[in-house]
């Protein structure tokens, strides 16, 4: 079970200290702006936190699966593009994950299987978001 706590940092702000179940802290939100709603993002946007959670969850699975497959992965980056609806509540309608991997003699079939298992079976964040947004992925193996 996960348990997190969010604490409003100070009056006049829209900044929150987010404490995860392991005791780590991330600052999220905006500093208050003018009455027109213009705000400067000086901390991680909550929607970006969602995309980062999704990408790191999928990446965690990919690394674990490739290790079990005895693949020598030396680098992994996940670039994420999220499309949001134009009207409130601005829900994500599409999310694309691009996995960029490098390693020694990576087997393409094993990489594809690891990605498929992560995105379609194991990642709980993807499974949760999938009912709302269309999630797609592709990959590139860098030499």
N, C-alpha and C positions, 0 to 999 in steps of 0.2 A: 504494500500500500504506500502511496506517496502522500506526503503532507508538506504543504508549503505555507508560508506566511508573508503577507504583504503589509508594509507599514508606510503610511503617508509621511513624507519626510519633513515638511513644514508648511505652515499656513502661507497662502499666496502662491504656492507652487502646485504643479501636477506631477511631482516626482515621487516615486515609490521605491523603497528598498524591498527587494524581493528575496526572500530567504528560502532556499530549497531544502529538501529533506536530508541533505548531507551537510548542511550548515554553510553552503556557499551563498554569496550575495551578488545580485545583479541589480543595477539601478535602471529603472524604466520610467518613461513618461516625458512630459514637457515642462518647461517653466511657463507659468501663465503668460498669456499674450494679451493683445488688445481685445476690445469688445467684438470685433469682427471675426474672432476665432483664429487670428493669425498667431501661431505659436512657433517658437523655435525648438526643434528637437535637440535637446542636449543630452539625452540619454536614449537607451534602446527603446524603439517603438514597440508596443505590445504585439503588433502584427508581425514585426520582424522576429520577436521572440518565438512566435509560433513557427515561422519558417525555419529558424535556427534549430528549434527542438525537433522538427520533422527531419531536417537534414542530418543532424547529429545522431538521431535514433537510427536512421537508415544506414549511415556510415558505420556506426558501431556494429550493426549486423553484418555488413559487407566485410569488414575487417575480420570479424570472428569466423565467418563462413570461409573466407579465403585462407585463413590460418588452418582451419580444419581440413581444407582441401590441399594443404601443403604448398600453397602458392606463395611466392616470395614477394609480397607487396612492400614497396619502399615509400610510396607516397599516395595519398588520396586527398582530393579536394572535391567538394560538392558545391556547385553553383546553383542557386535556386532563383527562379523567376515566379512571382506570384501575381496573378491577375485578380483584381477585386471588382465587385459590382460597383456601378457608378452611384447608386443610391444607398442611403443608410439601411442597414448597418454595415455596408461595404464588405460583405462576406467574400471570402475567396471563392472564385468560380473555377479557377484553374491554377495548378501548381506544377511547374516542370523542374525536375532535378537533373542536372548534368553532372555525372560522375567523371572525374578526371583522375586516372590511375597511372601509376608507373610501378615497375618491378622487374625482377629478373625472370625472363621467359614465361610471362603470364599466359596461361591457356585461355583463349578467347571464350571457349565454351564454358569453362569454369567461372570466369568473370561474369558472363551473361547469366548463368545460373545463380550466382551469389546475389546479383542485383535483383533478379526476379524474386528470389526467396525473401529478400529483405523488403522490397516494395509491395509484394503481393501477399506475403504470408506472415512475417515475423514482427515487423515494426508496429508497435501499438499506436504511435502517433499517426502514422499513415492510415492505419485501419480506422481511426477515429475521424480523421478529416475526410477520408474518401467518400463518405456519405454526403458531403457538402460540396466538395470541389473535385474536379476531374484531375487526377494525378497522373502525370506522365514522366518518363525518364529516358535518358540515353546515356551514352558513355563514350569516352575517348581513352585510349591507352597511349600514353606518351612514352617515347623511347628515351 
